[in-house]
Amino acid sequence: MTADDSFGRLDDDDYPAYTMGRAAEMLGTTQGFLRAIGEARLITPLRSQGGHRRYSRYQLRIAARARELVDQGTPIEAACRIIILEDQLEEAQRINAEYRRATAPENAPPAT
């Protein structure tokens, strides 16, 4: 990968740019917390060639939500499940909205 390729990925939310240490520092949490949410299958960090965990900005946003719930007293396993369910609900709502737009009367073919 060239430097130009790397610069093009700076805006990519899914690019695994952050090491575990940096991710924990940015979130104000421990590396153990990141391992725990990984074990709970909330996020699955990519691995570098050396086997080190790498996190994307998207994954860091999910981890930040988990930390928020845990800080409020929610057990980590429950926090992970809540986030998964929130994500599923959001996806279902998006699909419903698309379906409604596609089946709205103004999109219906004219009667002949």
C-alpha positions in Angstrom: 0.0 0.0 0.0 1.4 3.4 -0.9 1.1 6.6 1.1 -1.5 7.8 -1.4 -3.6 4.7 -0.7 -3.3 5.3 3.0 -4.4 9.0 2.8 -7.4 7.9 0.8 -8.5 5.7 3.7 -8.4 8.5 6.3 -12.2 9.1 5.8 -13.1 5.4 5.8 -15.0 4.6 9.0 -14.2 0.9 8.5 -10.5 1.2 8.1 -8.7 -0.5 11.1 -6.4 2.4 11.9 -6.2 2.3 15.7 -4.2 -0.1 17.9 -5.7 -1.5 21.0 -3.7 0.8 23.2 -4.6 3.9 21.2 -8.3 2.8 21.1 -8.4 2.3 24.8 -6.8 5.7 25.4 -9.2 7.4 23.1 -12.2 5.8 24.9 -10.8 6.4 28.3 -11.0 2.7 29.1 -8.8 -0.3 29.5 -7.5 -2.8 27.0 -9.3 -5.4 29.0 -12.6 -3.7 28.3 -11.9 -3.9 24.6 -11.1 -7.5 24.9 -14.3 -8.2 26.9 -16.5 -6.6 24.2 -14.7 -8.5 21.6 -15.3 -11.8 23.5 -19.0 -10.8 23.8 -18.9 -10.5 20.0 -20.0 -6.9 20.0 -17.0 -6.0 17.8 -14.5 -8.1 16.0 -11.2 -6.1 15.5 -9.1 -6.9 12.5 -5.6 -8.2 13.1 -2.4 -6.8 11.8 0.1 -9.1 10.2 1.7 -9.4 13.6 -1.6 -10.5 15.2 -2.3 -7.2 17.0 -5.9 -6.0 17.2 -6.8 -3.0 15.0 -10.0 -1.0 15.5 -11.9 1.2 13.0 -13.7 4.5 13.9 -17.0 2.7 13.5 -15.9 0.0 16.1 -14.8 2.8 18.4 -18.2 4.4 18.3 -19.8 1.1 19.2 -17.2 0.6 22.0 -18.0 4.1 23.3 -21.7 3.3 23.5 -20.9 0.1 25.4 -18.7 2.0 27.8 -21.5 4.5 28.3 -23.9 1.7 29.3 -21.4 0.0 31.6 -20.6 3.4 33.3 -24.4 3.6 34.0 -24.2 0.3 35.8 -25.2 -2.1 33.1 -23.3 -5.4 33.1 -21.0 -5.7 30.1 -22.8 -8.7 28.6 -26.2 -6.9 28.9 -24.7 -3.7 27.4 -23.4 -5.7 24.4 -26.8 -7.3 23.9 -28.6 -3.9 24.2 -26.3 -2.4 21.5 -26.9 -5.4 19.2 -30.7 -5.1 19.6 -30.5 -1.3 19.0 -28.6 -2.0 15.8 -31.1 -4.6 14.7 -34.0 -2.3 15.4 -32.4 0.6 13.5 -31.9 -1.7 10.5 -35.5 -3.0 10.6 -36.8 0.6 10.7 -34.6 1.5 7.7 -35.9 -1.5 5.8 -39.5 -0.6 6.7 -39.0 3.0 5.6 -37.6 1.8 2.2 -40.5 -0.5 1.8 -43.1 2.2 2.5 -41.4 4.5 0.0 -41.4 1.8 -2.6 -45.1 1.0 -2.1 -46.4 4.5 -1.7 -49.3 5.4 -4.0 -47.3 8.0 -5.9 -44.9 5.2 -6.9 -47.7 2.9 -8.1 -48.0 2.4 -11.9 -50.8 4.4 -13.5 -54.1 2.4 -14.0 -55.0 1.7 -17.6 
